[in-house]
Amino acid sequence: MTEQAQRPFLYVVVCAAGIAADVGRLITAAQERDWEVGVIATPVAMNGFFDTAAVEARTGRPIRSAWRTPGDPRPFPPPDAVVVAPATFNTVNKWAAGLADTLAVATLCESYGLGVPVAVLPCVADALAAHPAYQDSLVRLRGMGVRFGEPYSGEVGEDGVRPEFGWETALDLLGRR
Ligand SMILES: Cc1cc2nc3c(=O)[nH]c(=O)nc-3n(C[C@H](O)[C@H](O)[C@H](O)COP(=O)(O)O)c2cc1C
C-alpha cells in the first residue's frame, strides 16, 4: 500500500478587524490550493468578529486562541507557512516589538526563528497607519523576511464602494499555487 502524501499545514492567524467576518474565503481558497488549515485567532477576534463555528466546521479543527495546558499535546502540527489576515494595527506593532501576550502574536514571533514563511494582509485605517510606530513595525517585519500584501484601510472609497480585501493575495505571497 502506498502512503498518502501529507498536505502542508497552514496557520491562518485572524485578528479583530471587521473584515475578519469573511475569513472563510481565505480558508476555502487555501484548501483549494491543497493546504491543510488550522486557525489561530486573537482573543478579541474570538469575540464576535467571525463565525467561529463555521470556521471550525470548515477546517475540522478547533480554533486556537489560548495556550495549551502544560502536558497537553500540541493541538496543531508545526506550520509549513503562516498567513495573518486580517492583521490589525495592534497585532502588527506587538509582533514587531516582540510582545508575545497572545498565542497569535507568540506564534508569529516564533515563526521567524523557525524560518517559516509568513504572509500578512493588514487591515489598518489610514489614520492609524500614519503612526510612526506602525511604519517602523513594517520596516522591521519586512527586514525579517515577512511578506506584505497591499495596504488596505477598510474604508469606503470616493465612489461609495469598499474595495475588495485581497484574501487570495496572502496565498500568492507564499508562492504556492
Ligand atoms: C467593529 C470593529 C472593527 C475593527 N476593525 C479594525 C480594523 O480593521 N483594523 C484594526 O487595526 N483594528 C480594528 N479594530 C480595533 C481592534 O479590534 C482592537 O485594536 C483590538 O485590540 C485588536 O486586537 P488584536 O490585534 O489582538 O486582534 C476594530 C474594532 C471594532 C470594534
The ligand as an SDF file (V2000), in Angstrom:
LIG
                    3D

 31 33  0  0  0  0  0  0  0  0999 V2000
  -16.1100   46.6170   14.7520 C   0  0  0  0  0  0  0  0  0  0  0  0
  -14.6240   46.8070   14.9130 C   0  0  0  0  0  0  0  0  0  0  0  0
  -13.8200   46.7960   13.8080 C   0  0  0  0  0  0  0  0  0  0  0  0
  -12.4390   46.9870   13.9400 C   0  0  0  0  0  0  0  0  0  0  0  0
  -11.6630   46.9670   12.8100 N   0  0  0  0  0  0  0  0  0  0  0  0
  -10.3250   47.1520   12.9310 C   0  0  0  0  0  0  0  0  0  0  0  0
   -9.5130   47.1520   11.7690 C   0  0  0  0  0  0  0  0  0  0  0  0
   -9.9720   46.9950   10.6330 O   0  0  0  0  0  0  0  0  0  0  0  0
   -8.1630   47.2820   11.9430 N   0  0  0  0  0  0  0  0  0  0  0  0
   -7.5930   47.4440   13.1880 C   0  0  0  0  0  0  0  0  0  0  0  0
   -6.3660   47.5510   13.2620 O   0  0  0  0  0  0  0  0  0  0  0  0
   -8.3580   47.4620   14.3090 N   0  0  0  0  0  0  0  0  0  0  0  0
   -9.6960   47.3120   14.2060 C   0  0  0  0  0  0  0  0  0  0  0  0
  -10.4710   47.3330   15.3330 N   0  0  0  0  0  0  0  0  0  0  0  0
   -9.8280   47.5440   16.6490 C   0  0  0  0  0  0  0  0  0  0  0  0
   -9.2510   46.2190   17.1820 C   0  0  0  0  0  0  0  0  0  0  0  0
  -10.3000   45.2770   17.3410 O   0  0  0  0  0  0  0  0  0  0  0  0
   -8.5370   46.4400   18.5210 C   0  0  0  0  0  0  0  0  0  0  0  0
   -7.4090   47.2520   18.3320 O   0  0  0  0  0  0  0  0  0  0  0  0
   -8.1170   45.1500   19.1650 C   0  0  0  0  0  0  0  0  0  0  0  0
   -7.4640   45.4210   20.3790 O   0  0  0  0  0  0  0  0  0  0  0  0
   -7.1910   44.3450   18.2820 C   0  0  0  0  0  0  0  0  0  0  0  0
   -6.8480   43.1550   18.9350 O   0  0  0  0  0  0  0  0  0  0  0  0
   -5.9640   42.0370   18.2260 P   0  0  0  0  0  0  0  0  0  0  0  0
   -4.8480   42.7170   17.4820 O   0  0  0  0  0  0  0  0  0  0  0  0
   -5.4250   41.2310   19.3840 O   0  0  0  0  0  0  0  0  0  0  0  0
   -6.8550   41.2360   17.3480 O   0  0  0  0  0  0  0  0  0  0  0  0
  -11.8590   47.1640   15.2220 C   0  0  0  0  0  0  0  0  0  0  0  0
  -12.6860   47.1670   16.3400 C   0  0  0  0  0  0  0  0  0  0  0  0
  -14.0520   47.0010   16.1950 C   0  0  0  0  0  0  0  0  0  0  0  0
  -14.9080   47.0230   17.4290 C   0  0  0  0  0  0  0  0  0  0  0  0
  1  2  1  0
  2  3  1  0
  2 30  2  0
  3  4  2  0
  4  5  1  0
  4 28  1  0
  5  6  2  0
  6  7  1  0
  6 13  1  0
  7  8  2  0
  7  9  1  0
  9 10  1  0
 10 11  2  0
 10 12  1  0
 12 13  2  0
 13 14  1  0
 14 15  1  0
 14 28  1  0
 15 16  1  0
 16 17  1  0
 16 18  1  0
 18 19  1  0
 18 20  1  0
 20 21  1  0
 20 22  1  0
 22 23  1  0
 23 24  1  0
 24 25  2  0
 24 26  1  0
 24 27  1  0
 28 29  2  0
 29 30  1  0
 30 31  1  0
M  END
$$$$
